[in-house]
Amino acid sequence: MNVSGDFTVGASFSENVNGLGLDDIVVTNGIASALSGSGSNYSFSIAPGTAGGVIVQLLASAAFDAAGNPNNASDQLNVAFD
């Protein structure tokens, strides 16, 4: 995927979760902001840094279901910023 500016990332869980914060999102060559959502669907914005690869990943134990079970780490999203 190629982008030329800020882009939005969606995070969907298999059930409702709580506790997700911007500090749970790891971004290489960019900054995450504007986290929104609730339940099982969230989104946030990524502002790329310099031209090249941008990597986005949600950390393990970033959010918890009603029983207190943590999420697994997400796969990495790799984006090319022109």
C-alpha positions as CSV (number, residue, x, y, z in Angstrom):
1,M,0.0,0.0,0.0
2,N,1.3,3.4,-0.9
3,V,0.3,6.7,0.7
4,S,1.2,10.3,0.0
5,G,0.0,11.8,3.4
6,D,-1.8,11.0,6.6
7,F,-3.9,7.8,6.5
8,T,-6.5,6.1,8.8
9,V,-6.0,2.6,10.2
10,G,-8.9,0.5,11.6
11,A,-8.6,-2.1,14.4
12,S,-11.4,-4.6,14.8
13,F,-11.6,-7.1,17.6
14,S,-13.6,-10.3,17.8
15,E,-15.5,-9.0,20.8
16,N,-15.9,-5.7,22.8
17,V,-12.8,-4.5,24.5
18,N,-11.7,-1.7,26.8
19,G,-8.4,0.0,27.6
20,L,-7.0,0.7,24.1
21,G,-4.9,3.9,24.0
22,L,-2.5,5.6,21.6
23,D,0.5,4.4,23.7
24,D,-0.5,0.8,22.7
25,I,0.1,1.6,19.0
26,V,3.7,1.3,17.8
27,V,4.6,3.3,14.7
28,T,7.9,3.3,12.9
29,N,8.5,6.4,10.9
30,G,5.3,8.1,11.9
31,I,3.0,9.2,14.7
32,A,-0.4,7.9,15.7
33,S,-3.2,10.2,16.8
34,A,-7.0,10.7,16.9
35,L,-7.9,7.3,18.4
36,S,-11.7,6.8,18.3
37,G,-14.2,4.0,18.6
38,S,-15.6,1.7,21.2
39,G,-16.7,-1.9,21.6
40,S,-15.0,-4.0,19.0
41,N,-14.2,-1.3,16.3
42,Y,-11.6,1.5,16.6
43,S,-9.7,3.7,14.2
44,F,-6.7,6.1,14.4
45,S,-4.7,8.4,12.2
46,I,-1.1,7.9,11.1
47,A,1.0,10.9,10.1
48,P,4.1,9.5,8.2
49,G,7.5,10.9,8.9
50,T,10.1,10.8,6.1
51,A,9.7,9.2,2.7
52,G,10.0,5.4,2.9
53,G,8.4,2.6,4.9
54,V,5.9,3.2,7.7
55,I,5.1,0.2,10.0
56,V,2.1,0.1,12.4
57,Q,1.4,-2.5,15.0
58,L,-0.9,-2.9,18.0
59,L,0.9,-4.3,21.0
60,A,-0.2,-7.4,22.9
61,S,-2.3,-6.7,26.0
62,A,-3.3,-3.3,24.7
63,A,-7.0,-4.1,25.2
64,F,-9.0,-6.4,27.4
65,D,-12.4,-8.2,27.0
66,A,-15.0,-8.3,29.7
67,A,-13.4,-11.4,31.3
68,G,-10.0,-9.6,31.5
69,N,-8.4,-11.5,28.6
70,P,-5.8,-9.5,26.7
71,N,-5.5,-9.1,22.9
72,N,-2.7,-10.7,21.0
73,A,-0.3,-8.4,19.1
74,S,-1.5,-7.5,15.7
75,D,0.3,-8.3,12.4
76,Q,2.4,-5.4,11.2
77,L,0.9,-3.0,8.6
78,N,3.6,-2.0,6.2
79,V,2.9,1.2,4.1
80,A,5.2,3.0,1.7
81,F,5.1,6.8,2.1
82,D,6.1,8.8,-1.0
